[in-house]
Amino acid sequence: MTARRSGGPTMHDVGKLAQVSAMTVSRVLKNDPGVSEATRERVFAAVDRLGYRRNETARSLRLGGSGMIGLVVTNLANPFYSRLALGVQEVATEYGYRMLLSNSAEQADREPDLVDGLVDHRVEGLIVVPAGSRQQHLADAMRHVPVVLAARPPAGLDTDCVLVEDFHGAREATACLLAEGHTRIAFLGNPPALYTGAERLRGFWAAHEEAGVVPDNDLIRQGLVDAGTAERATAELLGRADRPTALFCTNNRISQGAIRALYKAGITVPLAGFDDFDLSDVLGLPLTLVSYDADEIGRQAARLLIDRLGQGDAEPPAPRRVTVPTRVIRHGPHAQDA
């Protein structure tokens, strides 16, 4: 067994004396209203008896643990994943954990090695944004540590995940364009094998069906992986004799590539897209953007993971799915918040 680190009493010690988990101790100290008064009194009595000081001992919820959790994202250059990582770090720090970060660069074949490396570094749990739909390596990791998925759901795994309202956000943003009279809306999407790409295309189609409009398959472009591929796809669409009158983009990088193509072509058409981005409100373009709190995705994933770490030998909870809500914001001429 790993030796106890020197210092004062820990949350584990308080929980043992009060006959509750370390997670319950944390909830009491944060004034969680869901904790019973009897439990609260036992925890405070244990705190007084042991002389517990939270700022000295919150460094670990588990006796002998490494105090580290691992995070694997797919593209750290994308502000979305940077914000998600900040959300994870915020909660990890609150509970006394350090975070180890790895980037798969959207390469599914790299992800198993990254996950194995973090497990070898004795992380106590993992948060993963899967790069692909094959997740056997995550099932293998779950034999050693709990795993929570973020932004994309599990495939054949029984584990927690945190998702965005991908379908709802895409449907709502597309509906805004249709309500303005656009019936030739181009779809610029990431690879269809990705959950986000498939769900956002599904929302795009649903909005058309609800409006009684049939989308033009000739205006659908998928498999775009960055701003460069999005710019080229948009330029090709704008060069058509029957070019689209509006664009829908499935993420911020695709939106930025599309905007660059519009600028170079000297054309202004309304654009709807997932993810708000810096300076979107000062471009003077008619933008309809699906906004959400990327930090909250990370925070929620970290809370789910730390909750599982606090279970100890207790029966683990059934897999949970948390959904972060979206809202549509509008910038540019004649736009109002939806």
N, C-alpha and C positions, 0 to 999 in steps of 0.2 A: 504494500500500500504506500502511496506517496505520502511523505511526511507533511504534517500540517505546517503551513507557513507561520512564521512568528508574528506576534501582534495580539490584539484584543480578540474578543469573541466575535463570531461570525453570525450571519443570518441563519446558517445551518444550526449553530449552537442554540440560538434563540428558538428556532422552530422545534428542535429536539426537546428542549425544556418545556415548551408550551404545547407539545404534542400536535404540531401542525407542520406543513411543508414550508420550505424557505420562501416559496412563492406567496404563500398566505401571509407570512411575516411582512414581505414587501407590500402586499396589498393593504395590510393594516397601517403600515407607516405612511402610506400614500392616501390614507383616509378613504379607502374604497368603501362606498356605502353597501356593497353586496356582502360584506363580512358581518357575521352575527356579533352582537354585543358581548356574548360570553367568550367567543374566540378572541375578540379585541382585548378584553380584560386579561385573558391568559397571556397574550403576546406582550402587552405592556408590563405585566408583572414580571415576565421573563426578561424583558429589556432592562427593567430596574434592577433585578437581581444580579444579572450578569454585567451590568454597566456597559451595555452595547452602545457603540457609537457608529452610526451608519456610514459616515464619510470615511471611516477607517476600514470597515469590514465588508462593504458591499462589493469587494473585488471578486468574489466568487460565490455562486449559489450552491455549488456542490463541493463537498469535502474531497480534496484530492484532485479536483478538476484542473484542466489547463488554463481555464479562464479565457479561452479563445473560441470564437465562432468563425466559420468560413463563409465567404460570399463569392459566387461565381456569376458574372454578368457576361453579356454577349458583345458589348461594344462600349467601352468606357469613354470613347470620344463623343458618343451621343449624350447630350445633356440629360436626357431622360434617365440613363443608367447612373450618371453621376449623382443626380438628385436621389434616386433610389438608394444608392450606397450611403449617402448622407443620412437618410432616414434610418437605415439599419444601424449605422454607427451611433446615432443619437440614442436609440433605445439600448443598444449594447453597452454604451458608456454608463447610462443610467443604472444598469444592473451589474456594473462592474466587469463587463467583458471587453476584451480587445477583439478587433475584427481583422481577419486576413482576407485580402481581396485578390481575386484572379479574374482574368479577362480571356474569354474563349475566342474573341474576334469573329463571332458567328460561324466558327468552324466546329461542327458537331464532332468531328473525329478527335479534336483536341480536348474536348470536355472530360472524357473519362480519366485522362492523365491528370488533369487539374484537380478533379474530385479526389482521385487516389492520393495525390500529393498533399491535399489538405487533411485527409484522414490520417496520413502518415505523420503529419505534424501535430496530431493529437487534438484537433479541434473537437469541441464538445457537441457541435451540431453544424448543419450546413443550410444555407439559403442559396438556391440555384435558379437562375433564369435559363431554362433549357435552350440549347441552340438548335435542337432537332426533336423529332418525335420519338426516336429510339432512346429509351431511358433505362435499359437493363443495368447500366453502371450505377444508376441512382438506387435501384433496388438492392444492388450489392452493397452500396454504402450504408443503406438503412439497416443492415445487419450489425453495424458498429455504432452509428450515430443517428439521431433524428434528422430528417431532411424536410425542408419547407420549400415549395416552389413559388416563384413570383413572376407575374406578368403572363405566364403561360401555364396551362393546367397539366396535371399528371396524366401520363398515358400508361395505363396498366399498373399504376402504383396506388396504394392506399396511404395518402399523406395529405397534409394541409397545403393549401395554396391561396394566394392573393391575386385577384384579377382586376382588370379595368372593365367598365361597361362598354366593351368594344362594339357589340352589335347595336346597342341602344344609341351610343354616341354617333356612329356612322349613319344610322337611320335618321337621327334628328338633324344632323348637319346637311345630309342630302335633301331632306324634306324642305329645308330653308331655300335651297337652290330651286327646287321644283316649284315652290310657292311663288318664286319670282318669275316664273314662266319659262324656265330653262328645261328643254326636253332632250337636248343633246349634251349630256354631261359625260366627260371622259373620266375614266377610273384609272388612277396611277397607283399601283399597289406593290407591296413587298411580296416575297415568294409565297405562293398559295399553300405550300406545305406548312407554313407557320400558322399557328392558331390565330394570331392577331390579324394576319392577312385574310384568312378565310372568314373570320367573324365580321370583319369590316366590309368585305365584299358582300356578305349576306345582308348586312344592314343597308348597304347601298341598294341592293336589289329590292329589299322589303319596302323601302321608301318609294321606289318607282311603282311597285305593285299597288301600294296604298293610294298612289296618285293616279292610277290608271294609265301609266306611261310604260312603254316597253323599252328597256335600255338597249342601246346599239352595241352589239358585241364587238364591232369594229373599232370602238372607242375604248376598249378595255385593255390595259397593259399591266401585266403582272411580272413578278420576278425582279423588280427594281431593288437594288441593294444599297444604293447611296445616292448622293445629290447628283453625281455625274451621270449615272444611268437614267435618273429621273429627268435631267435636263435634256438628254438626247431623245428620250421618248416623247417629251412634251414638244420639242422642236419638230419632230416628225408629225405629230398630230396637228400642230399649228400650220404646217405646210400643206395640209389637205385642202382641196377645194371646198369640202363640206366639213370644215374644222368645227370642233366643239365650241359651244357658247359658254361653257363653264367647266371647271375641273374639280375632281375630288381626289385628295391625296391621303394615303394611309398613315404617314408619319411625318415628323418635322423635317427629316432630311429630304424626303421626296418633295415636300412642299417647297423647300428652299431651292431645290434643283428646278422645279417647275417655274418658280418666280424668276429665276435667272434666265430661263428660256423666254419667258414673256417679255422681260426687259430687253433682251437682245433682239427680239422680233418687233419691238415697239408696239406690242399689243396688250391691251388691258381687258381681261375677262375675270369674272368672279371666280374665286378659288375657295373651296372648303377643304379642310384637312384635320387630321388628328394631331394633337399636340400644339399647344401654344409655344411660341418661341420669342427670344429677345428681339425687340424693336418691331414686332409685328404690328403694334399699334401706331407706329409713326411712318409706315411705308406709304400710306395714302392709297393703298389698294383695297378693293372690296374683298375682304377676307372673312370667312366663317370658320372658326376654329373650335375643335373639341378640346376643352381644357379639363385638367384634373390634377390632383396633388400627387406628383411622383414620389415625393418624400414620404407621403402617407403609405404608399405601397410598401416601401422599405420598413417603415415603423410597424405596420401591421404584421409583416412577415417575421420581423424580429420578435414581436410579442408572442406570436404563435410558437416560435421556436423556443423561446425562453420559458414559456408556459410548459412545454413538453419537458424541458430540462428540469423544471421544478417538480415534476411528478414523482421523481425517485422510483421506488419500487411499486408504486400504485398502478392500477390498471390504466393504461393510456386512453385518452379520449378518442372517440371516433374521428376520422378525417374531417377537417373543417374547410369550408370555402368562404373567403371574405371577398366582397366586391367593392371596389372603390368607385364612387359615383363620378359621372362626368357632367359638364355643363357646356352649353354652346355660347361662345362670345363672338361678337361681330365688330370688325374694324373697317374703317374706310368710308367712302361716300355713301350717304344715306343709310348707314348701318346703325343698328341699335342692339343693345344687349337682348338676347333672346330669353 
